[in-house]
């Protein structure tokens, strides 16, 4: 069972939805990309699902760079295998990309005056 919540900036009200389990995935069907290279299609596996028992190969978590504000997904299983806690930001290259579920207490990149807190009335269960 996954739990979700809304992170809210204390100054500007900027909100971001977070889930504690990320987006686990497997690699499914083969396909050809634009360069005619054979690739495996990433398939997200949510519960309940007949594929949920398959071997999960990755887990994408949404990240926010608190320096430039870029939002992106990062496979935290691959990140851990590389021995890193955080990815570099895809936009600015900075080291302050934070997973959405770890945003409480972190500064807001939108207004640069507030910080994120959990909206206690937004707790969700999936």
Secondary structure as UniProt FT lines:
FT   STRAND          3..9
FT   TURN            10..12
FT   STRAND          15..19
FT   TURN            20..21
FT   STRAND          23..32
FT   TURN            34..35
FT   STRAND          38..44
FT   TURN            50..53
FT   STRAND          58..65
FT   TURN            66..68
FT   STRAND          71..75
FT   HELIX           76..81
FT   TURN            82..83
FT   TURN            90..92
FT   STRAND          97..99
FT   HELIX           100..102
FT   TURN            104..105
FT   TURN            109..111
FT   STRAND          115..118
FT   HELIX           120..122
FT   STRAND          124..125
//
